[in-house]
Amino acid sequence: MGTALTSRELHRKILNHLTEKIADRMAEAILERHGQEIWE
């Protein structure tokens, strides 16, 4: 099979990538909000 991914593996990769992106964005938003509260 070589480097060919099954559809399940492909879906899992895509899902993991999206989850990471969402988590990063949420973390940034939370840090910005709390950072503003701390610095004000």
Secondary structure, DSSP 4 states (H G I P E B T S, - for coil): -TTPPPHHHHHHHHHHHHHHHHHHHHHHHHHHHHHHHHH-
